[in-house]
Amino acid sequence: MKNRHFPKKPSFLTSFLLVPVSLLFMATAPDLLGLEGDQGPVLKNRSANEQILKGIDLLYNRQFNNAEKLFRKLIAKSRNEPAGYFYLAMVSWSRLASGFWSQAEVNEFKHRIDRAIEVAEVRCDRDDAGSYDFFYLGGALGFKGRFELMKGNWVSSFFLARDAVAALKVCLKMDPDNKDVLLGLGTFDYYTAKLSGILKFLTYFLLHQGDKERGLKKLSIASREAIYSKTEARSVLLHIYLFGENKFRDALDLSTGLAEKYKRNPRFLILKGVSYIRLEMDPQYRAIVNQLRLNSAKASDRNRAAMWERRAFYLESTYDLFHGRYAEARSRLRQILNKQDPENDPAMIAWPLTKLGMSYELENNRDEAIKYYKRVLHMENASGAQFVVKKLLERPLKKGEPFIGY
């Protein structure tokens, strides 16, 4: 494409096991910005698109239909700009992340992300292309690459990552104070420092060794100062603190803020409960279980009431697994499965089955655990749990591992 002048130095997509499925943007080389200090450069004033911010909040609150309508209006108003197309693809991605992983949903995401890339590429070829045109191109390429990596398509994900990095480099060159890009920068730095095996070899051979602390600093800056990726940076940090770094106080602070802001999303309230479990703050953990059941009692319809009730059992099963109460955990998980709702709450089928497998694994019954893992692997809609059970089939789960709380 005529005006891009992309650098040729390649990158690689990061590990996905501990990164929330809603990870927003790919990374670029960490030496592009002078952000080795705590704060980084001073953020210049820039106007935010309030409609985009509203749509992002709708996504995190699981109001997918309303978000879809908003982003379609944005496209109708600005048909030649990539933002609306990118966020419309994020509606599909958010549905996948919430467990709606049917073939139709997968196909819709692939169609939408390809359209976002197409529109962004056209914009980036123009002489008047702006920094956020390259930003959305990098984001869309990164998402497509991440999706390919999740499916095990290493070669295609590598080249998509390379192009995503190149686009974000151009974005940073045009706007060095862009704090949204720090989500990708920080995530890349952190996870390349944590990689092993072939991924570690490739990142070392093609780039450099990652820097965990530098990555956390950048994510922290994004969580405070980014315009559009602030919430996602907080979510990434929450998952890192809870499942990667054992910084449970920090995880509690982040989950508390996210749960308060996004009251319709049970995920953040559950992670707040997991933070209390890890901090051994049993009365506070029990208060979260009670809050989940109160949300169920106050729900406006039967489906939402059942959704909150399932999460209460799910959080209790997590407590049981951490405390060696495996029979109790199985009892709660089976209560969820006895009232499953594949149409409205598919995540609470595959994930309880995964945790049933974990319960047997932790009880040293590997054969029984594998039966449940394989059940998940062969489900028509495994709600993203299929990627986790693949890892569990490769390596047995051990007592006390942070991922028991996922």
C-alpha positions in Angstrom: 0.0 0.0 0.0 1.5 3.2 -1.2 1.8 5.5 1.8 2.4 3.1 4.7 6.2 2.8 4.7 6.0 0.0 7.3 9.1 -1.1 9.0 10.1 -4.7 8.2 11.2 -5.8 11.7 8.7 -8.6 12.7 7.0 -9.3 16.0 4.9 -12.2 17.3 1.6 -12.7 19.0 1.5 -13.2 22.8 0.4 -16.2 24.8 -3.4 -16.3 25.4 -4.0 -18.5 28.4 -4.0 -15.9 31.1 -4.9 -12.9 29.0 -8.6 -12.1 29.1 -10.3 -13.1 25.9 -11.3 -9.4 25.4 -7.7 -8.3 24.9 -8.0 -5.3 22.7 -4.8 -4.4 20.8 -1.6 -6.0 19.5 1.7 -4.8 20.6 4.6 -3.1 19.0 8.3 -2.8 19.8 8.8 -1.4 23.3 11.8 0.9 22.5 9.6 3.3 20.5 8.6 5.4 23.4 10.5 7.0 26.3 8.3 5.3 28.9 10.8 3.8 31.2 9.7 6.1 34.0 6.4 5.7 35.9 4.4 8.3 34.1 5.7 8.6 30.6 5.2 11.7 28.5 2.6 14.2 29.4 -0.7 13.5 27.7 -1.7 16.1 25.2 -5.3 17.3 25.2 -7.4 15.6 22.5 -11.1 15.2 22.1 -12.7 11.8 22.6 -15.6 10.4 20.6 -18.3 10.2 23.3 -20.3 7.8 21.2 -17.4 5.3 21.0 -16.9 5.6 24.8 -20.6 5.0 25.4 -20.5 1.9 23.1 -17.4 0.6 24.9 -19.2 0.8 28.2 -22.2 -1.0 26.7 -19.9 -3.8 25.7 -18.5 -4.2 29.1 -22.0 -4.2 30.6 -22.9 -7.0 28.2 -25.5 -4.9 26.5 -24.5 -6.2 23.1 -27.6 -5.3 21.1 -27.5 -1.7 22.2 -23.8 -1.5 21.4 -24.4 -3.0 18.0 -27.1 -0.4 17.2 -24.7 2.4 18.3 -21.8 1.3 16.2 -24.0 0.7 13.2 -25.1 4.4 13.5 -21.5 5.4 13.7 -20.7 3.5 10.5 -23.7 5.1 8.8 -22.4 8.5 9.8 -18.8 7.8 8.8 -18.8 5.0 6.3 -15.2 5.6 5.2 -13.6 5.6 8.7 -12.5 2.4 10.4 -13.6 3.1 14.0 -17.2 2.0 13.6 -16.2 -1.2 11.8 -13.6 -2.1 14.3 -16.0 -1.7 17.3 -18.7 -3.6 15.4 -16.2 -6.5 15.2 -15.6 -6.0 19.0 -19.3 -6.6 19.6 -18.9 -10.0 18.0 -15.6 -10.5 19.9 -17.3 -9.6 23.2 -20.1 -12.1 22.5 -17.5 -14.8 22.0 -15.8 -13.7 25.2 -19.1 -14.0 27.1 -19.5 -17.6 25.9 -21.5 -17.3 22.7 -19.0 -19.3 20.7 -21.3 -20.8 18.1 -20.1 -21.2 14.5 -22.4 -18.4 13.4 -20.9 -16.0 15.9 -17.4 -17.1 14.9 -18.2 -16.5 11.2 -19.7 -13.1 12.0 -16.5 -12.1 13.8 -14.3 -13.1 11.0 -16.4 -11.2 8.5 -16.5 -8.1 10.6 -12.8 -8.1 11.4 -11.9 -8.5 7.7 -14.2 -5.6 6.9 -12.5 -3.4 9.6 -9.1 -4.3 8.1 -10.3 -3.4 4.6 -11.7 0.0 5.6 -8.6 0.8 7.7 -6.2 -0.1 4.9 -8.0 2.2 2.5 -7.8 5.0 5.0 -4.1 4.4 5.7 -3.4 4.6 2.0 -4.6 8.2 1.9 -2.3 11.2 2.2 -4.5 12.7 5.0 -4.6 9.5 7.1 -4.6 10.1 10.8 -2.9 8.3 13.6 -6.1 6.5 14.7 -6.5 5.1 11.2 -3.3 3.2 11.8 -4.3 2.5 15.4 -7.5 0.8 14.3 -5.7 -1.0 11.5 -3.2 -2.4 14.0 -6.0 -3.3 16.4 -8.0 -5.2 13.8 -4.9 -7.0 12.4 -4.0 -7.9 16.0 -7.4 -9.3 16.8 -7.4 -11.4 13.6 -3.9 -12.6 14.4 -4.9 -13.5 18.0 -7.9 -15.4 16.7 -5.6 -17.4 14.3 -3.2 -18.1 17.2 -6.0 -19.4 19.4 -6.8 -21.9 16.6 -3.2 -22.9 16.3 -2.5 -21.2 13.0 1.0 -20.0 13.9 2.2 -18.9 10.4 -0.8 -16.7 9.6 -0.9 -15.3 13.1 2.8 -14.4 12.8 2.4 -12.4 9.6 -0.8 -10.7 10.9 1.2 -9.7 14.1 4.0 -8.3 12.0 1.6 -6.1 10.1 -0.2 -5.1 13.2 3.1 -4.0 14.8 4.0 -2.0 11.7 0.7 -0.2 11.7 1.1 0.7 15.4 4.6 1.9 14.8 3.2 4.4 12.3 0.5 5.4 14.7 3.1 6.2 17.4 5.3 8.1 15.0 2.4 10.3 14.1 1.2 10.7 17.7 3.9 9.8 20.3 1.5 10.7 23.2 -1.1 8.1 22.2 -1.7 6.3 25.5 -4.1 3.8 24.0 -1.2 2.0 22.3 0.3 1.3 25.7 -2.2 -1.5 26.2 -0.5 -3.4 23.4 3.0 -2.3 24.3 2.6 -3.3 28.0 0.9 -6.6 27.2 3.6 -7.5 24.7 6.4 -6.6 27.1 4.9 -8.5 30.0 3.9 -11.7 28.2 7.1 -12.0 26.1 9.0 -12.0 29.4 6.8 -14.9 30.5 6.9 -17.1 27.4 8.5 -20.4 27.1 9.3 -23.0 24.4 9.0 -22.0 20.7 7.3 -18.7 21.4 10.2 -17.6 23.7 12.7 -18.7 21.1 11.0 -16.8 18.3 10.6 -13.6 20.3 14.2 -13.7 21.4 15.5 -14.5 17.9 13.4 -11.9 16.1 13.2 -9.2 18.7 14.4 -9.1 22.3 13.7 -10.5 25.7 10.6 -9.1 27.2 10.6 -6.9 30.3 7.9 -7.8 32.8 8.2 -4.6 35.0 8.3 -2.3 32.0 5.2 -4.0 30.6 3.3 -3.5 33.9 4.3 0.2 34.0 2.9 0.7 30.5 -0.3 -1.1 31.3 -0.6 1.0 34.5 -0.3 4.2 32.5 -2.9 3.0 30.0 -5.2 2.1 32.8 -5.1 5.7 34.0 -4.7 7.8 30.9 -5.8 5.9 27.7 -8.9 7.2 26.0 -10.5 4.2 24.5 -8.5 1.2 26.0 -8.5 2.3 29.7 -11.0 -0.3 30.8 -9.3 -3.1 28.9 -6.0 -2.1 30.3 -7.5 -2.4 33.8 -9.0 -5.8 32.9 -5.6 -7.0 31.6 -3.9 -5.9 34.8 -6.6 -7.5 36.9 -6.0 -10.9 35.2 -2.2 -10.5 35.4 -2.3 -9.6 39.1 -4.8 -12.4 39.9 -3.5 -15.2 37.7 0.1 -14.3 36.9 1.7 -12.3 39.7 -0.3 -13.2 42.8 -0.8 -9.5 43.7 -4.1 -10.0 45.2 -4.5 -6.6 46.8 -4.0 -4.9 43.5 -6.4 -7.4 41.9 -9.0 -6.5 44.6 -8.6 -2.8 43.9 -9.1 -3.2 40.2 -12.0 -5.7 40.4 -13.7 -3.5 42.9 -13.7 -0.5 40.6 -14.7 -2.5 37.5 -17.5 -4.3 39.3 -18.8 -1.0 40.6 -18.8 0.5 37.1 -20.1 -2.4 35.2 -22.9 -3.7 37.4 -24.5 -5.8 34.7 -21.3 -7.8 34.0 -20.9 -10.7 36.5 -17.3 -11.4 35.5 -15.8 -8.5 37.5 -17.8 -9.3 40.6 -16.7 -12.9 40.5 -13.1 -11.8 40.2 -13.6 -9.6 43.2 -14.8 -12.7 45.0 -11.7 -14.7 43.8 -9.5 -11.9 45.1 -11.0 -12.2 48.5 -10.6 -16.0 48.4 -6.9 -15.6 47.5 -6.5 -13.0 50.3 -8.2 -15.5 52.7 -10.8 -12.9 53.6 -13.7 -15.3 54.0 -16.3 -12.9 55.4 -15.8 -10.6 52.4 -15.8 -13.5 50.0 -19.1 -14.6 51.5 -20.5 -11.1 51.1 -19.8 -11.3 47.3 -21.7 -14.6 47.1 -24.6 -12.9 48.9 -24.4 -10.0 46.5 -24.6 -12.4 43.5 -27.7 -14.0 45.0 -29.2 -10.5 45.8 -28.6 -9.6 42.1 -30.5 -12.7 41.2 -33.4 -11.8 43.5 -33.6 -8.3 42.1 -33.2 -9.3 38.4 -35.9 -8.0 36.1 -36.5 -11.4 34.3 -36.0 -15.1 34.9 -33.0 -15.5 32.6 -31.0 -12.8 34.3 -32.0 -14.1 37.7 -30.7 -17.6 36.8 -27.5 -16.1 35.3 -26.6 -14.5 38.6 -27.5 -17.6 40.6 -25.3 -19.7 38.5 -22.4 -17.4 39.2 -22.9 -17.6 42.9 -22.6 -21.4 42.7 -19.6 -21.0 40.4 -17.8 -18.7 42.8 -18.5 -21.1 45.7 -17.1 -24.0 43.7 -13.9 -22.0 43.2 -13.6 -21.5 47.0 -14.1 -25.2 47.4 -11.5 -26.1 44.9 -8.9 -23.9 46.6 -9.7 -25.4 50.0 -9.7 -29.1 49.0 -13.5 -29.5 49.2 -13.8 -31.4 46.0 -17.0 -33.2 46.6 -18.7 -29.9 47.6 -17.3 -28.2 44.5 -18.8 -31.0 42.3 -22.2 -30.6 44.0 -22.3 -26.9 43.3 -21.1 -27.3 39.7 -23.8 -30.0 39.0 -26.4 -27.7 40.4 -25.4 -25.2 37.7 -25.5 -27.9 35.0 -28.9 -29.1 36.1 -30.3 -25.7 35.3 -28.2 -24.9 32.2 -29.4 -22.5 29.6 -27.5 -23.0 26.3 -29.3 -20.2 24.6 -28.8 -17.4 27.1 -25.9 -18.5 29.2 -23.7 -21.0 27.4 -20.6 -20.2 29.4 -22.1 -21.8 32.4 -22.0 -25.2 30.7 -18.5 -25.6 29.4 -16.8 -23.8 32.3 -18.5 -25.8 35.0 -17.6 -29.0 33.1 -14.0 -27.8 33.0 -14.0 -27.2 36.8 -15.5 -30.6 37.3 -12.5 -32.0 35.5 -10.3 -29.8 37.7 -11.9 -31.2 40.9 -10.9 -34.7 39.8 -7.5 -33.6 38.7 -6.8 -32.0 42.1 -8.0 -35.3 43.7 -5.3 -37.2 41.7 -7.9 -38.8 39.5 -6.4 -37.8 36.2 -8.4 -40.4 34.1 -11.7 -39.0 35.3 -10.5 -35.4 34.8 -9.6 -36.2 31.2 -13.1 -37.4 30.5 -14.5 -34.0 31.4 -11.9 -32.1 29.5 -12.6 -34.2 26.4 -16.4 -33.5 26.8 -15.6 -29.8 26.6 -13.3 -30.2 23.7 -16.1 -31.9 21.7 -18.8 -29.4 22.5 -20.4 -27.5 19.7 -20.2 -24.4 21.8 -17.4 -24.6 24.3 -17.5 -20.9 25.2 -13.7 -20.5 24.9 -13.1 -23.2 27.5 -11.8 -25.4 24.7 -8.5 -23.5 24.6 -8.0 -24.0 28.4 -8.8 -27.7 28.4 -6.2 -28.2 25.6 -3.6 -26.9 28.0 -5.0 -29.0 30.8 -4.8 -32.1 28.7 -1.1 -31.3 27.9 -0.2 -30.6 31.6 -2.0 -31.7 34.7 -3.3 -29.0 37.1 -1.6 -28.8 40.5 -3.0 -27.7 43.8 -2.9 -24.0 44.5 -2.4 -23.0 40.9 -3.9 -19.5 40.3 -5.8 -20.7 37.3 -8.1 -22.7 39.5 -9.8 -19.3 40.2 -10.5 -18.6 36.5 
